[in-house]
Amino acid sequence: MKKVMFLLLGLALMLPGTIRAHNDDQRDHDDQRDHDRDRDERGARGDEHHEHNVRTPVRLVGVIPVPGNPVTSADIAWTDPATERYYFADRSNFGVDIIDAEDDVFVGRVTGMAGPNPSGGGTATTNGPGPNGVLVTPNRNLWAGDGNSMVRIADVDPNSASYLSIIGSASTSIPDCDSATAHYCGRADELGYDPRHKLILIANNAPLSVNAPHAPIAPYATFISAVPPYSVLSHISFPNAGGLEQPLWDAEIGRFLLTVPGKIVTGPVGPPVVNQPSVAVINPTTRMVEKAFELNCQTLFGPTNTSVGTTGIALGPFQHLLVSACGFPVILSALTGNVINVIKDIGGGDEVWHNPGDGRFFVTGADQKATPPVQSLGVIDAQTSTLLQAVRDVRGKNAAAFAENNHIFTIVQINAAIVAAPATDDSTCAQFGFRGTGCVAIFEHAEK
């Protein structure tokens, strides 16, 4: 009788559990079916969205006002898919401004940076401006190159208790340009991130000798661990370079790519020696330059192009690399350095960007087809390496795009004369009623 009772009790307990398990399995099946349907619908919408963006031109749709001081000094920008934010270095307001890249509104600022300080003065407040280069790592840490050879790390996770606070710093100074009393290493400038080894590479583009008369010394880059306490690991020097610009991580080849401006060296006798601009390929393990791709401006653009500059760099599909060199966009292979195309109808600007959302490179520079040439947003097909559009963007610079909605942002920077006389404002901001302030311009693909 006891055995029968235990058996009946066991069945009574098992039956609801079995029903629950079956219901849970059914719910899991339904959830998976709904997930698959949602995924297929998103995929279909995504394919349609991509085709729409391929077939439709880019247009200016509005601007975002920036609170605080007018934007008269700004630098590099960055869009981050994890936080869905657009970040840009706003030296006029001593920090990095944050824009909601979905809703296109200003949402915050990381403050406490150098601001528009001068360079070459030898003190901590005359040792370069900041912020300069910016990026956000997957753990939602903002890295920014700052004045006085400092790198700032800030928490930009909106759910964190330390949101918008600087949580770490590192100094990139070296003895050749910095001592206990004399500070001449200049600003810590643009930077790149290697997620494989958790490394930051950042450039000091214009250091001066610590010794009088404080002549220029070789620019250098610094490796920093992206893991607390953010230790400086090593430096790498670039003799005979005219500066250092943008480091970029190339995951496919596992290397940093760094744009290195050239330099014209004039001696007491004989013709000047021209060191052409290049792209350095840097091994993150040995922390040394393995090779460099030279970009001869006279060969690429003719003997009248006397530039030896190179600035922004962006990686597209098929290891196609867009480099702003010699004042124009140049597309080359990141594997071989072979030039694929040169674009002469628009300037190359400073920062350039590749948007995987619409398969476009973006640059800012003077539209050479306009009379007179006017500052514009250049739209380049990343597959064919050809210029598709030049969209007027007076005083706009340093494009960055958010792949989720394919919004493209530029910093519209004005000058002190416009601040003093807003009626003279000819910038993109003024088209929308913001005079004498500066702003962020928003571009998107036209509606169907």
N, C-alpha and C positions, 0 to 999 in steps of 0.2 A: 504493500500500500504506500509506504514511504517512497519507494522507487518510482511508483506511478505518479505520486504527487510532485516529486522533484522533476520528473520528466515533463509533466504538464506545465509546471512553473517555468521550466526552461524554455519550452515552446512559447509560452506566453510572453516571456522576456525577449526571445529571439525574433518573434514575428514583427513587433513594431520596429525593431532594429533593422530587419530585412526590408520592411516597407520604407523606412527612412533612407536606407542605403540605396534602394531602387529610385526613390524620389530624388536623392542627391545625384545619383548617376544621371537621371533624366534631366535634372537642372544643369548638371555639368555639360551634358550633351546639347541641351538647348542653348546654354551660354556659349559653347564652342561654335554651334551653328550660327548664333547671332554674331559672334566675333568674326567668323569667316565671312558672313554676309556684309558686316560693317567694313571688314578689311577689303573685300572685293569692291564695295561701293566707294570706299576711300581711294582704292587703286584706280577705279574707273574715273572718279572725279579728279584724281591726281594726274592721270594720263590726259584727260580733257584739259585740265588746268595747264599742264606742260605744253600741250599743243597750242592752246590759246596764247601762252606767252611766247612761243616760238613764232607765231603768226602775227602777233600784234606789236605795235611799236611802244616804246617807253615814252611817258609824258610826265611833265611836272603837274602835281595835283595839290600841293599845299606846302605849308611850312609849320614848324613847331617853334614857338617862342621859348627862349631860355631865360629863366629868372636871374636876377643879380646884375652884375656889371655887363655892359655891352661886350659882345664877343669880338675882341680885337686881336687876340693871340690864342691860337688853337693849333692842335697838331693831329696825331693819328687817331683813327676811329676803329671800332671793332663791333661786330654783331655776334651774339652768343646764343646758340639754339637751346641750351639747357635753361637759362634764365629768361629767354625770349626778350632780351634787352639789347639796345644799341648803346654803346659807350663811346665817348670821345673826350680827348684831353683838352680841357678848357682852362688854359693858363690864366685867362682874364679873371676867372673865379676861383683860382688856386685849387683846382681839383678836377675830378673826372665826372662828367655829367652822364646821367642815365636816362634813356628814353625807352618807354614801353614800345617795342617794335611791332606789336600787334595793333594796339590802339593809337599809336603815334602821339603819345603825350609824355611830357617831362615827368619823371617819378622820383628823382633823387640825385644826390651828389655826394661823392667821397671827397672830403675836404682835407686840408692840412698839408698841401704840397707847396712847392716853392713859388709858383706864380711866374709872372713875366720878368724874372730877374735878369740882369745883364751878365755877360761872361767876361772872363779875363781880369777880374779885379783882385783876385787873390784871397778873398774872404768867403765865408760860408754863404753869404747873401749876394755875392757877385760872381758866383761860380756856376752860372748857367741857369736857364729857366726850367720849369716843369709844371705839370706832367708833359711827357713827350710821347713815347710809344706806349700802347696799352694792349692787353689781351686778357682773356678770362680762361682759366684752366677748368677741366671737367669737375673739379671739386668746388667750383663757384668761388674761386679766389681771383680777384683782380690784381694783375701785376702792372705796374706803371713805372717807367723810367722818370726820374725826377732830377731837379737841380742839385748841385753840389755832389754829383756822382752817386746819388742815392737811388735805390730801387725800393718802391713801396708795395706792400702786399696788403690788400683789403678784402674783407668779407662782403660779398655781394649776394649772399643767399638771403632772400626776403624773409625766410622762416627762421633765420638765426638770431640769437640774442645780440650778437655783435655786428649785425647788419650795418653796412656803410662805415664801419670802423677800420682803421689801419691796424692790422694784427701782426705785422712784421716789417722789418727793413733790412737792407743789406747795402754795403758800400762797395762800389766798383773802383775806388781810387787805388793808385799804385804809387810807390815811392818816387818814381821819376817826375810825377806832377803834383804830389801832395805831401805835405809834412805837417807837423803839429801846428804850425803857424801860417803856412802858405798853401792855399788851395787853388790849384790850377788845372785839375783834370776835367773840368767842365761838366756838362750834364750827362747823365746816363740816358741814352736816347732810345732807339727802337729795339724791339726784342722779339724773340721767337721761343716756342715751347716744344720740347721733345717729350711726348707722353710715354715713349717706350722706356727711356732712362730717367724720366722725371727731371729734366734739365731745362733751365732757362739760359738762353744766349742773348746778351745785350751789348750794344755798342756804345763806346765813348768816342764820339766822332771828331772832336777837335780839342784834344788835350794840349796843354802848354807845359814847357819845362818849369820845374819848381824853382830853378835857378834863374836869376836875372840874366839877360833881358826877357826871359820867359818866352823864348821862341817856340814855334810849334814842334811837337814831337809826334812820333808815329801813332796814328789812331789804333785803338785796340778793342777787343771784345772780351767779355767776361762770362765764364760758366758759373752758374749758381744752382745749387740743389733746390728743387721745388718742394722739398720736404723740410718741415721745421727741424732745426732752427734756421734754415735757409742759408747754409754755409756757402761762402765763395770758394770754388774749387780750383780754378786756374784762369789765366789770361792768355790771349793770343794776339800778337802784334802784327800790324800790316805796314811795313816800311814802304815808303814812296807812294803811299795812297793819299788821295785828296780828301779823305774822310771815310766814314763807314755809314751804311744806311740800314736796310731792312733785312734781318735774319728771317728765314722761312724754313719750317720743317717739312721735308719730303718723306712721307711714310713709306713709299714704295721702295726707295733706294736707301732709306735709313740714314739720311744725311741732312745737315743744315745747308741751306743755300743762302749766301750773304752777298748783297750788292755792294761793290767796292768802287767808289768814284775814282777816276784817274787823276793825274796830276801833271801839269806842265812845269818842268824844271828848267829854269833859265840860268845858265852859267855865265862867268865873266867873259868867255869867248865862245864862238861857235854858235850854231843854231840851238834852239831850245829842245830839250828831250821831252817827248810826250809819252807818259805812261797812260795807256788806254784804260777806260773803265772795264770792269770784269764782274763775273759772278764766281765767288769762291765756294768750293764744295768742301765741307768740313765734316770730318769723322767725329761723332760725339763720344766715341770710346777712347781714341787716342787724343782727341781734342786738338787736332792739327788739320791744316789745309792739305787736302789730297791733290787737288788740281784746281784750275781756274779757267773759266770760259771768257776769253777776251772779246770785247765788242769795240771794233774800230769804227769810230764815228764817221771818219772821212770815207772809208770803204762803204759803209752802209748808206750814208746820206749825201755823199759827194764832198769835194774839197772845201766847199764854203761852210760846212758844219765844223766849227772849231770847238765844239763842246767835248768835254771829257767827263761828263757827269752821268751818274746813274742813281736812281732813287728807289721807287717801289718795285715789288715783285709779287706775283701771284701765280699759283699753280692750277692749271685746268686739266681736262681729261687728256689721256694719251701722253702724259708727261710733257704737255705743252706749257711752256713757261712764258708768261708775259712780264717783261722787264721794261720799266721806264728808263730809257737810256738815250743819251745824246739829245734829250729834249722831246723824244717821241716814243710811242709804244713799239717795242720789238718783241716778236714771238720767236722763241727758240726751243730746242729740245733740252730738257733737263738731264737727259742721258748722255748726249754727245756734245751739246753746245752749238750744234748746227742751227743757223738762223733759218726759220721757216717763212717769216714774212716781216716786213717793216711797214709801218703805217705812218704816212706823212700828212694826212689830212686833219689830224688833231694832235695837240701836245700830250705829253705823257704825264705831266703833273708830278705829284709827290707819291701819295699812297695809291695803289691800284688794288683791284679786288676781283676774285672769281666767285660767281654765284652758281652753285650746282642746281639751284631751283629752276633757273631758266636757261642755263648753259651759256651765260654771257660773262665776258670780262667787262669791267667798268673802269674808266679813267676820267680824270678831269684835266682839261687843258684848253688852249685856244683853238677854236674851230678855224682851220686855215682856209676853208672855202667861203667863210663869211667875209664881207667887206665893210668895215675893217674886221679882223679876226676878233671873236668874242669868246669869253670863257664859257665852256660847255661841258656837259656830261657826255663822254664818249661811250657808245655801246658797241661791243665787239663780239662777234660770234666766236665762241671758244673752240668750235670744231673746225671752221673754215679759216679762222684767223683773219677775218675781214671786218672792216668797220661797217656797221649797219646804220648808225645814227649819230648825230651830234645835237643834243638837246640843250638849248640855251640855259645857262646857270651862272649869271653874273656874280662874281666873287665867291662862287662855290668851289670847294676843294675836298679831296680825300674821301672818295666814295666808299661805302660799305653797304652790302645788301643782306637782307634777312631772307633766307631760302624758303621759309615756311609760307610766306605770302608774297615773296618777290618784291617787297618794298626796297627801294634804293634810297640811301640817305647821303647827303653831302653837308659839310659844315660851311655855312655862309659867313665868312669873316669880313668885317668892315675895318676901317681905319679911324684914327683919332680925328681926322678932318671931317669925316661923316658924322661922328658922334657930336662934334661941335656944331655941325650944320646939317641936321637931319633932312632938310629939304633937298640936299644934294645926293641923297642916298639913291643909287642906281642898282642896288643889289636885288637878288631874287626875293629877299624878305620884303622889300618895298612894294613889290607887286601885290602883296597881301596885307598892306597897311602897317607893316612893322618897319619903321624908319629909325635909323640911328641906333639899332640894337643888335644886329646880327641874329642868326637863327639857324635851324636845321631844315634843309629842304627835303621834301619827300617826292619821290618819283615812283610810278608804277606802270604796269602795262595797261594800255587802253582797254576800255570795255569792248565787248563784242559788238 
